[in-house]
Amino acid sequence: MMKKNRYGSTDIELPVLGFGAGLIGSPTMDENYAGYFVNQIVDLGITFIDTARGYGLSEERIGRHLSWRRKDFILSTKVGYSIPGYQDWTYDCIVAGVHHALQLMRTDHIDIVHIHSCPKETLERGEVITALQRMISDGKIRVAAYSGENDALQYALQTNAFGGLMSSINIFDQRSIDAVVAPASSQGLGYIAKRPIGNAPWLHNAQPIGNYCEEYWKRMKSMQLDFGNEWLDVALRFTTFTPGISCSIVGTTNLDHIKKNIEIIGKGPLNADQTTLLRNTFTAHDNNWDGQV
């Protein structure tokens, strides 16, 4: 049984390791394998699935292949954009986005719905927050949350309008730990860490120009850390067991990777000396290293 954490002050319990469902949205993925894969994930104890409107076929595939066992997992999606006939980041777009997600995922409710990386100015207008609150009162969602970085994330924390937050947290992206994760935890908010292994920059010998992990690769080199074959172990345990983190989500389409991650998480937290080294090293080399969207 995988360890679970309470999601903030809600009655939702999340496994410490969740699944980021972006990669299963690819139209090139075999449909039969997609169905097999997501069911295997849940069977292995990864009972939190996070998706988004922008993840291609992801929501549709979750509905097609997992709706029959909806009670077996906690479901999260992200909204705010790309609903035909609606202007992005408006009240009506949020409401329509939730209803569209409900239809695609073949469910009568979504446990957590995040506003997806909109700027601070959008949050300040208030209508996207009001729309999510309406969805809660209508019984369509259980918790309103925000996913984003930097000033928008700080503002979301200060609104007291969300039951949870999500941001990038990893060895190379630590600013939010003290600035947001800690105060969010003290306020009873749940917290989901995305990109917990920083897109594995240690897999690249040379700077991966244009790759999603390029910025993290540069930070890794600046920090002058080398964990050899233990990078995945150290990175995943660092993020997952950071105080205040409810769940870390990792995306993959490889079941062996999932099983390896579960094995690593089973080791528990890093020792205090390792954690202190990683925190101090980031602080010493931080050169305006904002959170990566």
Secondary structure, 3 states (H helix, E strand, C coil): CCCEEECCCCCCEEECEEEECCHHHCCCCCHHHHHHHHHHHHHCCCCEEECCCCCCCHHHHHHHHHHHHHHHCEEEEEECCCCCCCCCCCHHHHHHHHHHHHHHCCCCCEEEEEEECCCHHHHHHCHHHHHHHHHHHCCCEEEEEEECCHHHHHHHHHHCCCCEEEEECECCECHHHHHHHHHHHHCCCEEEEECCCCCCHHHCCCCCCCCCCHHHHHHHHHHCCCCHHHHHHHHHHHHHCCCCCCEEEECCCCHHHHHHHHHHHCCCCCCHHHHHHHHHHHHHHCCCCCCCC
